[in-house]
Amino acid sequence: MNRRAFLATAGGGVSLFTACDARKQAIAVPAAPSPKIVVPALPPIRAQVDRMFRITVCLRPFRAQGPRMDVETVGEKRVVHNYGHGGSGWSLSWGSSSMAVEKALEGGGVREVGVIGCGALGLTSALLAQRAGVKVTIYAKERPPDVRSSRATGSWTPDSRVALADKAGANFPALWEAMARKSWKMYEGYLGAAGDPVEWLDSYMLSDRGPGRRPPNPERTAKPELEFARYNQRLDDILPQMEQFAPGTHPFPTQFAGRASNLTFNVASLTRTLIQEFLTEGGRIERADFQSPNELAALPQRVLINCTGYGARALWKDESIVPVRGQIAWLIPQPEARYGLIYDGVYVLSRRDGIVVQDGGIGEMEGYNNTDETPDRAAAEASVRKIATLFDRMATKRN
């Protein structure tokens, strides 16, 4: 059983990653717990409001039919689109960008490529184009850490709000799998690199309610839920499966607990690594603030890769992009606490650059079509306090 299957059934975790209907919940029944698994004592997360050093908000660029990856002619320019990956931008970046670069170089004779955007898709597109032997310039209004990609949670989530099940084309699942597998292979090459841009972490899924039971939430029932596409089962041969713990074999005060290993992106270190790699190979980054596709005519490159993410909604007048708001409360890093957890709908991930605390709210409809990028301090503090109650319960259990 993988982590997402647990999240589809455990009430405490469903709000972060899935909005499954009863049919799916019935299918994804947890395997029998193994009494042989014993969880060692974990350093507690210091979930204190006064340890919050920032709050970030990100608008994920969701498209019901999946990412835009077609080719368009704008004047004399050939523009390859590479945007609209929802909550899967970092996870699918290398695979999607490899396809974009292949289209950009189609027909041969291309010596220079311009990349629009300096987020996850822009950086990977630029690097892959470089590796293909062409000269690359990135044009961007902002660069990390000011791009939206820098506000990502940092987990491997390749099918997080990537499409709607009934809107994606018949060929999209296979396309998604190809992107995910390519990205997975590329990220393996960054494991162990200086600064730990990518690493494995264990994540613990905790629930007081048990499989198939979700906490009552008037907001959830008041809003119609869309069926987001789910493809992770296509990667079962490479993804670690979730372990469910038997009672008494774990330190958590919850009735149900499980563990799964997952790739984690230390986004600050990862972006620095990619930018340095790009610049070392002769790449250039120029500031540019395009208001219309017609302005691309002034660029010297005849082939461009458009990686503008949510910005494509305004630049390309692409109303198919729906913003999905997500907020993160950041706690001061704890080098000794190298794990993640999900409890009562709140996701915690101890990254090198800070501890991510993110409340999933009403599920995958949380933040849907919400353009507000103003931090909500009260909500951030509430999510931190919710995690504090978990560790208070753990301390009481030990005593």
Secondary structure, DSSP 8 states (H G I E B T S, - for coil): --HHHHHTTBTTTHHHH----HHHHHH------BTT------------GGGEEEEEEEEEEEETT--B--EEEETTEEEEE-B--GGGHHHHHHHHHHHHHHHHTTTS---EEEEE--SHHHHHHHHHHHHTT-EEEEEES--TTSSGGGGS--B--TTTT--BTTTS-TTHHHHHHHHHHHHHHHHHTTBT-TT-SEEEEEEEEEESS-BT-----HHHHHS----B---GGGGTTTS---EEB-TTSSS-SSSEEEEEEEEEE-HHHHHHHHHHHHHHTT-EEEE---SSGGGGGGSS-SEEEE--GGGHHHHS--TTEEEEEEEEEEE---TT--EEEEETTEEEEEETTEEEEEE-TTSTTTTBT----S--HHHHHHHHHHHHHHHHHHHHHH-
